[in-house]
């Protein structure tokens, strides 16, 4: 894997899939970026540049653990853009990585050509997703054989009496099959400290970020799955409304990893937007 140096000297790795115009793809987690794969074949249309966030995958552990904070990871993205010699770049962020991508666009609007947020986390702009909204989405799956046990675990987590997160894994996929289990496991964070410090005090400044997004000159695509428990369609539509030029898209039958549930639809939507 190629590497580059972060502003603080931490050695960071990134993957490259495909050829053509670059698309910088920021993973969620923080987790090893391998779970993204080539985003269902999107690499047939664009050259995917996929960094491993510091302390994950093949990227080095930083000397300062405070640098795991979301707003500081934005500096690593900017260092990668400079390393690649790109004036402007299309940026895609998935899940928690969308918080990084959002703050990157807010701080470096002139460097972003187009912005794609997939199953986006909403903490960077201060949209809270309550338990009732998540349960409403979960109940769409009531006909699935795994639903009773998974829903009971979700209710316990929502009420603060349970912590069996693995039990709710099926809710994050349109189909709970072997491929879904593999992606779910690959995307599981392996660095507890990186996860704990990602949203530490100061990581998000929602007011400032919202103000910057309201003036963002770049078009944005916010894509989520019909069944996405992490990023339900209604809050994602609210997120999209913050941009002057944004298109919210709900992919039918998809969960938090829409490129896995229907690769053809996902790729057609994202590649069509990127042009």
N, C-alpha and C positions, 0 to 999 in steps of 0.2 A: 504493500500500500504506500502511495506517496505521502509525504508529510510536509508540514510547514511550521513556522515558529509563531506562537502567539505573542502578543505585546509584552507579556511578562516572561517570555523565554520558554514556556511550556511547549513541548513538542506534540503537535496534534496531527492525527492521521485523517485521510479522507479516501473514499472509494470513487471510482469513475466507471459509469456504465454507458455504453452507447457512444454515438458521435453526433456532430452537429452543434447547433447553438446551445450554450450551457444553461442548465437549470440547477440552481443551488438548492438542495433539498435538506432541510433541517429536521432531524428526527426528534421524536418525543422521548419520554422517559423521566429523566435522562437515562437512555439505554443505548446499548450497542446498535449502531445504525443498520446492521445486517438484516433486521426484521423488515426493513423497507424493500429489500430486494431491488428490482428494477421497476418497482411501482406498476406491476401488472403488464409490463411491456412498453411503458412510456419511453424507455430508452431507444425504441425504434424511431422516435420522433425528435428526441433531444439528448444531449450529452448530460447525464445526471452526475452532478458533483455532490457527494453525500459525506459530510464530515461526521466523524465520531467526536461527540462532545468531550471536553476534557474529563479525564477520569473514567471514560467508558470505552469499550471496544479496544482498539489498539492505540488510543491516545494516552499520553502520559498523565500521571497524577500530578496536580499542581502543588507547588510548595505551600501556597496559601489556600486553605480550604474555603475561605470566604469568596474566592473567585468562582465558586460553583453557582453563585447567585445569578439569576436569570439576566438581569440588566448587564452584568459583566460578561456574560457569554456573547452578548451583542458585539463586543470588541473582537472576539475570536472570529465571528462571521466577517467582520470588516477586514481583518487581517487575511482571511482566506481570499476575499475578493481582490485585495491588493496583490497577494501571492500569485493569483491566476492572471493578473494583468488585465482585468476587466474594468471598463469604464462604467457600464451599467449592466445589470444582471437581472434575470428573472429569478424570483425567490419563491420556494414552496416550503411551508412549514406544516408538520403533522402533529396533532395532539398538543402536548406541552411545548413542542418545538414551534408551534404557531405563536406562542407568547414571545419567543425569541424573534421570530420573523416579523411580528407586529411591531415590536420595539425597534427592530432594525429599520423598518420602513419609516417609523416615526422620527428616528434620529438621523437617518441618511436617505431622505426621500429622493434626492437627485441620483442616487446610485441604483434605484429600483425601477426596472422597466415595467414589469407586471408582478403582481403578488397573488399567490395561490395559498389558501389556508384550508387544510383538509382535516375534518373532525377537530376543529380548533379549540384549544383551551382558551378560556375567556378571562383569566385573572389579570392579564395586562391591561384590560380596559374596564375592569371592575364589574363585570356582569356575573352575578351569583346565580348558580343553578340549584334550586331547592330540591329537597327530597320528593316532593309531590310531582314535580316535573319529571324526575327520573322514573318514578313509579308509573306514571302515565305512559311513558315510552315502553317500560318493561312489560306492562300488561298487554301490549300488542303481540307479545310472544306466548300468550296463555295456552295456545294449542300445541306447544312444543313439549315433548316427553320430559325434558329436563326442567321445565318451568317451575313446578311446585317447590322443589328444593332450592333452586336458584333464587326464586322470589322471596322465600322465607329468609334466606341469607341476606338479600338486599334490604328487606324491611328491618332486620336486626342491625345492619350497618347504619342505615338511615336514622334509626332511633338511638344509636349509640350503645347498643347492647351486644353487638357482634363485630367480629373482625375477620370473618372467613371470606376474604376477597377472592380467593381462587374459586369459590362456589358460584360467584356471579360472572365468571369468565364467559359463559355462553352468550350472555346479553350483548357482548361486544362484537358479535359476528352474525352475519346474515344466515350462515349455515354453521352449525357446530359439528364439524367433521375433522378428519385427521389433519388437513391443511390448516384449518383454523387453530387447532391445538398447537401445531408447530409454530405458527406465527405468534400466537399468544405467549408461548414460552420464550421465543427468541426476543420478543419485545419487553420481557420482564426486566426491570432495572436490577443491575448487579452491584451497584455502588450506593449503599444506604446513605452515606454522607452527602453524595452529590444530590440525592433526592431530597434529603432533609434541608439542605442549604439553598436549594433552587428558589424557593419562595420566601427566603429569610427577609427580615425587615429591610425595607428599602429596595427590594427587588422590582416592585411595581409602583408606578406613579400614574394611576388611571386617568386623572384629570388632564395631565400634560399629554399623555399618549392620545387620548380622545381628541384633544385640540389639534394635535399634529395630523392625525388621520383625517380630520375634517378638511384639511387643506392638501391632502396627498394628491399629487397630479397623476399618479399611476392607477390604472384600472385594477380591480381586485376580483377574484373569484373565491367565494366561501362555499365549500362543498362538504356536506355531511350526509350520513346515511339515515334512512328512514327509522332505523332501529338503534341509532347510536346513543347509548346510555350516557357516554361521556360528554357528548356534544349534541344534545337534542336539537331538532330543527328550529324550534321557536326561539331559543336564545341565540342560535347562530344567525337567524334572520335579523334579530335585534342588533347583533354585532355588525352585520353587513350594512345596516342603516346608518352606521357611523361614518361611512366612506362617502365621498361625493360621487364615486363611480364604482359600484360594486354589484356583483350578481350573486345572490344566494341560490344554491342548487341543492335539492334533496335527491339523493340517489335511491330509487325504490329498492326495497329488499336488502339494503346494505346496513352494516354495522359500523364499527369504528375503523375498519380497514377496508374501505370500499373497493380498492384495487383487487382485493382477494375475492370479494363476493361477486363482482361482475367486472372483470378486467376490461372487456371491450367497451362497456359504457363509460367506465371511469377514464380510460385513456382517450376516448373520443371527446369527452367533455373537457378534460384538461388540455389536450393538444389543440382542440378547437379554440379554446380561450387564448392560449399562448400564441397561436397563429404561426 
